[in-house]
Amino acid sequence: MNLPADLKYSKDHEWIKVEGDVAIIGITDYAQSELGDIVFVEVPTVGETLSQGDTLGTIEAVKTVADVYMPLDGEVLEMNPDLDATPELINQDPYGKGWIAKIKITDPSQLENLLTVDQYKELINA
């Protein structure tokens, strides 16, 4: 299972890559493997300011629908436009082309509450 060490992780299986005051958010390799084949991704919150734990969007897989949660407070800047036509990018490349959204971080102190790769591995028993 692929778990990059340079990312932060949430207990809800999102990964976070920080670039200045912007965070790129996606779901982990573990989460996409649990969901199975992803067929649709929706992020209706672009332009909104959301709090940590709020629903950012939804991922529809063949067997289920799952919410994606905000790992940090922030303003949703954009959704990955490639996911409209090819949502399976999340299955194929969850940490690269399968990113879900970019947010402007409004409370950087919340980064300290996210999990390191070792803490996330412990969470999923990897």
C-alpha positions in Angstrom: 0.0 0.0 0.0 1.3 3.4 -1.0 1.5 5.9 1.8 3.8 8.9 1.0 5.7 10.1 4.1 5.6 13.8 3.1 1.8 14.0 3.5 -0.5 14.5 6.5 -3.5 12.2 7.0 -6.9 12.5 8.6 -8.7 9.8 10.6 -11.3 9.9 7.9 -8.7 8.7 5.3 -8.0 12.0 3.5 -4.5 13.0 2.7 -3.3 16.6 2.7 -0.3 18.1 0.9 0.5 21.7 2.0 1.9 24.2 -0.5 2.1 27.6 1.3 -1.4 28.5 2.4 -3.0 26.0 0.1 -3.8 22.4 0.9 -4.4 19.8 -1.8 -6.8 17.1 -0.6 -7.5 13.6 -1.8 -8.3 10.2 -0.3 -5.7 7.6 0.6 -4.7 4.5 -1.3 -6.3 2.5 1.5 -9.6 4.4 1.2 -9.9 4.0 -2.6 -9.1 0.3 -2.3 -11.9 0.0 0.3 -14.4 1.8 -1.9 -13.6 -0.1 -5.1 -14.2 1.2 -8.6 -15.0 4.9 -8.4 -17.6 6.1 -10.9 -18.4 9.7 -9.8 -17.0 12.5 -7.7 -18.9 15.6 -6.6 -17.5 18.7 -4.9 -20.5 21.1 -4.7 -18.7 23.3 -2.2 -16.3 25.3 -4.5 -16.2 28.9 -3.3 -17.5 28.0 0.2 -15.6 28.3 3.5 -16.0 25.1 5.5 -14.9 24.0 8.9 -12.8 21.0 9.8 -15.1 17.9 9.7 -17.6 19.4 7.3 -18.5 17.5 4.2 -16.4 18.6 1.2 -18.0 16.4 -1.3 -19.0 12.8 -2.2 -17.4 9.9 -4.0 -19.7 7.3 -5.6 -18.3 3.9 -6.2 -19.9 0.9 -7.7 -21.0 -0.5 -4.3 -21.4 2.6 -2.1 -21.3 6.4 -1.7 -18.8 8.0 0.7 -18.4 11.5 2.0 -15.1 13.4 1.8 -14.5 15.5 4.8 -12.6 18.8 5.3 -9.4 17.9 7.2 -8.9 21.6 8.0 -10.8 24.9 8.1 -10.6 26.6 4.7 -12.1 28.0 1.6 -12.6 25.5 -1.2 -10.7 26.9 -4.2 -11.2 24.3 -6.8 -12.2 20.7 -7.6 -9.9 18.6 -9.8 -11.5 19.1 -13.3 -10.2 15.8 -14.6 -12.4 13.8 -12.2 -15.6 14.8 -14.1 -14.6 12.7 -17.1 -12.3 10.2 -15.4 -13.2 9.7 -11.7 -11.2 6.4 -11.8 -8.1 8.6 -11.6 -8.6 8.3 -7.8 -8.2 4.5 -8.1 -5.3 4.7 -10.5 -3.3 7.6 -8.9 -4.8 8.7 -5.5 -1.8 10.9 -4.6 -1.2 12.4 -8.0 -3.7 12.9 -10.8 -6.5 11.7 -8.4 -6.4 14.7 -6.1 -9.9 15.9 -5.2 -9.8 19.6 -4.1 -7.6 22.5 -3.2 -8.4 24.7 -0.3 -7.0 27.9 1.2 -6.1 27.1 4.8 -7.6 29.5 7.3 -6.2 27.9 10.5 -2.7 26.5 10.0 -2.5 25.4 13.6 -4.9 22.5 12.7 -2.1 20.9 10.7 -0.6 19.8 14.1 -3.7 17.6 14.8 -3.4 15.6 11.6 -1.7 12.2 11.5 1.8 11.5 10.3 2.3 8.5 8.0 3.3 6.3 10.9 0.2 7.3 12.9 -2.0 6.7 9.9 -0.4 3.2 9.3 -1.3 2.4 12.9 -4.9 3.6 12.4 -5.4 1.2 9.4 -3.2 -1.6 10.9 -0.8 -1.4 7.9 
